[in-house]
Amino acid sequence: MRSFVLGCALAAVTVAAPAIAGVKEGVEAWAKGDYPTAIAEWRGPAAAGDPDAQFNLGQAYKLGRGVPMEPATALDWYRKAAASGHEQAQATLGLLLFQNGQRPEAMTWLKKAADQGEARAQYVVGTAYFNGDLLPRDWPRAYALMTRAKAANIGAATTSLQQMDQIIPQEQREAGLALSREMERTAQLRTNDVATPGMPLTMRNSVTPPVGQTSVPPSTTSTPVMAPAPAPTAAPTIMAQAGGTPWRAPTTARPHRRRARPKPAGAEERPPRLPPCPCPCARDRRVAELRLEDPAGAFSSADAARNAWTSLSARAGLKALTPSFSAVGALTRLQAGPLASRAAANQACAAVKAAGTTCFPVAP
């Protein structure tokens, strides 16, 4: 019997090894820009249920690299990886569902990702707990999640915390800080577990999100408005299996906020609402966008536009925004958004112009 069990174990290792290699080799190919090879390496492991490979295929279909750009197919792969507990897949799936208006289901996945320490999800779920829509109002938990999001360099969380400091009673803030420390300890234990053989290695974005602005609208309406979720990264974070070196694909980040307005004094039970999250999920709430051009006008190709965005998002603090690329004849137009106001768009354009690129605000 022992020899039979050992034989089964060895067979399992033999089967698993090529799948692990396929994920890692796909990541290496992706890093070199060889997208078709990366896709070919990931398909087998993804079909066999590997969540990292499934997430990577979702990223590829979302961006149209090595495969056609198919949002529905990307969503299917994200959903498969998310069902296996892949935290970044859960967060990305939740953000896309939120953007598509499927908010109750989106919050289910975002909450799972937040529980695992995914910072974008923590920001959105913290906002929901603060506002009391889609999730029951829980200010200590909201404060704890926003504290963890700030610690992970989600820039808009800093502004949100400042406004929470003005609104949440000190006792509840202290309870939130205690809960945040407990979350941090849990995250550290999880990080140690991830290093255990057989656990997937989740790679974080190499670019930290910029500090954004948020706003708390006055609480004069009867129905609070849920903030849109942080946007998924525009270039994929690629997953590698345990035992290898972490790879990261270049990423673009997220948010931009409106200016803060504290809750009017004396507005009793109805708490102020945190602003739309630092991300462009709720398209119907967009007020302004940026149009970015080279000196000759629209970009000569889609690759030129993407390269310009990769450079500008880092130099001009635009990682909070989501780019969009559209064909204009033989040229490619680059726009980015959303921004909460025309004034915010003008301010962002000033930073872009200082970086040497033509920019002007436009309606979404």
C-alpha positions in Angstrom: 0.0 0.0 0.0 2.8 2.4 0.8 4.4 1.8 -2.5 1.1 2.5 -4.2 0.6 5.8 -2.3 4.2 6.9 -3.1 3.7 6.0 -6.7 0.6 8.2 -6.8 2.4 11.1 -5.1 5.3 10.9 -7.6 2.9 10.8 -10.5 1.2 13.9 -9.1 4.5 15.7 -8.9 5.4 14.6 -12.4 2.1 16.0 -13.7 2.3 19.3 -11.8 5.9 20.2 -12.8 5.2 21.0 -16.5 2.3 23.2 -15.5 4.5 25.2 -13.1 7.2 25.5 -15.7 4.6 26.6 -18.3 3.4 29.5 -16.1 6.9 30.7 -15.4 8.0 30.3 -19.0 4.9 32.3 -20.1 5.8 35.1 -17.7 9.4 35.2 -19.2 8.0 35.3 -22.7 5.5 38.1 -21.7 8.3 40.2 -20.2 10.2 39.9 -23.6 7.1 41.1 -25.5 6.5 37.6 -27.0 2.8 37.5 -26.2 1.8 34.6 -28.4 4.4 32.3 -26.7 3.2 33.5 -23.3 -0.4 32.7 -24.2 0.6 29.2 -25.5 2.5 28.5 -22.3 -0.5 29.5 -20.1 -3.3 27.7 -21.9 -2.5 24.2 -20.6 -2.1 25.2 -16.9 -5.1 27.4 -17.1 -7.3 24.6 -18.6 -6.0 22.4 -15.8 -7.2 24.9 -13.2 -4.0 26.9 -12.3 -5.3 30.2 -11.0 -2.2 32.2 -11.9 -2.3 31.0 -15.5 -6.1 31.8 -15.6 -5.5 35.3 -14.2 -2.7 35.9 -16.8 -5.0 34.9 -19.6 -7.6 37.2 -18.3 -5.1 40.1 -18.4 -4.1 39.1 -22.0 -7.7 39.1 -23.2 -8.4 42.4 -21.4 -5.5 44.1 -23.2 -5.6 42.3 -26.5 -2.0 41.1 -26.3 -1.3 37.9 -28.1 -5.1 37.3 -28.4 -8.0 39.5 -29.6 -9.2 42.0 -27.1 -12.3 40.2 -25.6 -13.6 41.6 -22.3 -16.2 38.8 -21.9 -13.5 36.2 -22.3 -11.2 38.1 -19.9 -14.1 38.2 -17.4 -14.5 34.4 -17.7 -10.8 33.7 -16.9 -10.8 36.2 -14.0 -13.9 34.5 -12.6 -12.2 31.0 -12.8 -9.1 32.3 -11.0 -11.2 34.2 -8.4 -13.2 31.0 -7.6 -9.8 29.4 -6.7 -9.1 32.2 -4.2 -6.8 34.3 -6.4 -6.9 37.6 -4.6 -5.9 39.8 -7.6 -8.4 38.0 -9.8 -11.1 38.6 -7.1 -10.3 42.3 -7.0 -10.1 42.7 -10.8 -13.3 40.8 -11.3 -15.1 42.8 -8.6 -13.9 46.1 -10.2 -15.0 45.1 -13.7 -18.4 43.9 -12.4 -18.7 47.2 -10.5 -18.0 49.1 -13.7 -20.6 47.1 -15.5 -23.3 48.0 -12.9 -23.3 44.5 -11.2 -22.6 46.0 -7.8 -23.9 43.4 -5.4 -21.9 40.6 -7.1 -19.0 42.9 -7.4 -19.0 43.6 -3.7 -19.0 39.9 -3.0 -15.7 39.5 -4.8 -14.2 42.7 -3.6 -14.9 41.8 0.0 -13.2 38.4 -0.5 -10.1 40.2 -2.0 -10.1 42.8 0.8 -10.2 40.0 3.4 -7.0 38.6 1.7 -5.3 42.0 1.9 -5.7 43.2 -1.7 -5.3 47.0 -1.3 -7.5 48.2 -4.2 -10.4 46.1 -2.8 -9.7 47.3 0.7 -10.1 50.9 -0.5 -13.5 50.2 -2.1 -14.8 48.0 0.6 -13.7 50.5 3.2 -15.6 53.2 1.4 -18.7 51.0 1.2 -18.6 50.3 5.0 -18.2 54.1 5.6 -21.1 55.0 3.4 -23.3 52.2 4.5 -24.4 51.3 1.0 -23.9 47.8 -0.4 -22.5 46.9 3.0 -23.8 47.7 6.5 -22.3 50.9 7.9 -19.3 49.9 10.1 -17.0 52.9 10.7 -14.3 51.0 12.7 -13.9 48.5 9.9 -14.0 51.2 7.3 -11.2 53.1 9.1 -9.2 49.8 9.4 -9.5 49.0 5.7 -8.7 52.5 4.6 -5.6 52.5 6.9 -4.4 49.3 5.3 -5.0 50.7 1.8 -3.0 53.8 2.7 -0.2 51.5 4.0 -0.2 49.8 0.6 0.3 53.2 -1.1 -3.3 53.7 -2.5 -2.9 57.4 -2.7 -6.5 58.4 -2.3 -6.7 56.5 1.0 -4.7 59.3 2.6 -7.3 61.9 1.8 -10.1 59.6 2.8 -8.5 59.0 6.1 -8.1 62.7 6.7 -11.8 63.2 6.1 -12.7 60.2 8.3 -10.7 61.8 11.1 -13.0 64.7 11.0 -16.2 62.6 11.0 -15.6 59.3 12.9 -15.5 59.5 16.7 -12.2 59.0 18.3 -13.3 55.8 20.1 -14.3 54.2 16.8 -11.1 55.4 15.1 -9.0 53.7 17.9 -11.0 50.5 17.4 -10.3 50.8 13.7 -6.6 51.1 14.3 -6.6 48.1 16.5 -8.4 46.1 13.8 -5.9 47.4 11.2 -3.0 46.1 13.3 -4.8 42.7 13.5 -5.2 42.8 9.7 -1.5 43.6 9.3 -0.5 40.6 11.4 -2.7 38.4 9.4 -1.2 39.7 6.2 2.3 39.0 7.5 1.3 35.4 8.3 -0.2 35.0 4.8 3.0 36.4 3.3 5.0 33.7 5.1 2.6 31.1 4.0 2.9 32.2 0.4 6.6 31.4 0.6 5.7 27.8 1.4 6.3 25.3 -1.4 3.2 24.6 -3.4 1.7 28.1 -2.8 1.3 30.5 -5.7 3.5 33.6 -5.7 1.4 36.7 -6.1 3.3 39.6 -7.6 2.5 43.1 -6.7 2.5 46.1 -9.0 6.0 47.6 -9.3 4.6 51.2 -9.5 3.1 52.7 -6.4 -0.1 54.6 -7.0 0.2 58.4 -6.7 -1.5 60.3 -4.0 -4.9 61.4 -5.2 -7.6 63.7 -4.0 -11.0 62.6 -2.6 -14.1 64.5 -1.6 -16.8 63.9 0.9 -20.0 65.5 -0.4 -22.4 67.0 2.1 -25.0 64.6 3.5 -28.2 66.3 2.4 -29.7 63.6 0.2 -31.6 60.7 1.4 -29.7 58.0 -0.5 -25.9 57.8 -0.2 -23.9 57.2 -3.3 -21.4 54.4 -3.5 -18.0 55.3 -4.7 -16.8 53.7 -7.9 -14.0 51.1 -7.5 -10.4 51.5 -8.2 -9.7 50.7 -11.8 -7.9 47.6 -12.8 -4.4 48.1 -14.0 -4.2 48.9 -17.7 -1.2 46.6 -18.2 -1.2 43.2 -16.6 0.4 42.1 -13.4 1.5 38.6 -14.4 1.5 35.7 -11.9 4.4 33.3 -11.5 4.3 30.0 -9.6 6.2 29.4 -6.4 9.8 28.5 -6.5 10.7 31.1 -9.2 11.7 34.7 -9.3 8.9 37.3 -9.3 8.3 38.9 -12.6 6.2 42.1 -13.1 4.8 43.4 -16.3 4.7 47.2 -16.5 1.6 48.6 -14.9 -0.4 51.7 -15.0 -2.4 52.7 -11.9 -5.5 54.4 -10.9 -7.1 57.4 -9.1 -8.0 61.0 -9.1 -10.2 62.8 -6.6 -12.3 65.8 -6.2 -11.6 68.4 -3.5 -12.8 67.6 0.0 -15.9 69.1 1.4 -16.5 68.2 5.1 -19.9 67.3 6.4 -21.9 70.4 7.4 -22.0 70.8 11.2 -25.2 69.7 12.7 -26.3 67.2 10.0 -27.1 64.6 12.6 -27.7 61.0 11.7 -27.0 61.0 8.0 -23.2 60.6 7.7 -21.2 62.3 4.9 -20.3 60.1 2.0 -16.8 59.4 0.9 -16.2 60.5 -2.7 -16.1 58.4 -5.7 -13.2 56.1 -5.2 -10.0 56.8 -6.9 -11.0 55.0 -10.0 -12.9 55.2 -13.1 -15.5 52.5 -12.7 -18.8 54.4 -12.8 -18.7 55.8 -16.3 -22.0 57.7 -15.8 -20.3 59.8 -13.1 -17.5 61.1 -15.2 -17.3 64.8 -15.6 -14.0 65.3 -17.5 -11.2 63.5 -19.2 -7.8 64.3 -20.6 -6.8 64.1 -24.3 -3.1 63.6 -24.7 -1.3 64.2 -28.0 2.2 64.4 -29.4 3.2 67.7 -31.0 1.7 66.7 -34.3 -1.7 65.7 -32.9 -3.0 62.2 -32.4 -0.4 59.4 -32.1 0.9 57.7 -35.2 0.1 54.2 -33.9 -1.5 52.3 -31.0 2.0 51.3 -29.8 3.1 54.9 -29.8 0.1 55.9 -27.8 0.6 53.1 -25.3 4.3 53.9 -24.9 3.4 57.6 -24.3 0.9 56.6 -21.6 3.4 54.3 -19.9 5.9 57.2 -19.7 3.4 60.0 -18.8 1.5 58.1 -16.2 4.7 57.8 -14.2 6.1 61.2 -14.8 2.9 63.3 -14.6 1.1 61.5 -11.8 -1.7 60.0 -13.9 -1.6 56.5 -12.6 -5.0 57.2 -11.0 -6.6 57.4 -14.4 -7.5 54.8 -17.0 -6.4 55.3 -20.6 -8.5 54.6 -23.6 -7.2 54.3 -27.2 -9.4 54.9 -30.3 -8.6 54.9 -34.0 -8.9 58.2 -35.9 -8.2 57.2 -39.4 -4.6 55.9 -39.5 -3.9 57.6 -36.2 -4.6 56.7 -32.5 -6.2 59.0 -30.0 -5.3 58.7 -26.4 -7.7 59.9 -23.6 -7.5 59.2 -19.9 -10.0 59.6 -17.1 -12.3 60.0 -15.3 -11.7 63.2 -13.4 -14.3 64.6 -11.0 -14.4 68.1 -12.3 -13.1 70.4 -15.1 -10.8 72.0 -12.5 -9.2 68.7 -11.8 -8.8 68.1 -15.5 -7.1 71.5 -15.9 -4.7 70.7 -13.0 -3.8 67.3 -14.4 -3.2 68.8 -17.9 -0.8 71.3 -16.4 1.3 68.4 -15.0 1.2 66.7 -18.5 2.3 69.8 -20.3 5.1 70.3 -17.8 6.2 66.8 -18.8 6.4 68.0 -22.5 3.2 66.5 -23.9 0.2 68.3 -25.4 -2.9 68.0 -23.2 -6.4 69.5 -23.0 -9.5 68.6 -21.0 -12.5 67.1 -22.8 -16.0 65.9 -21.9 -16.2 62.1 -21.5 
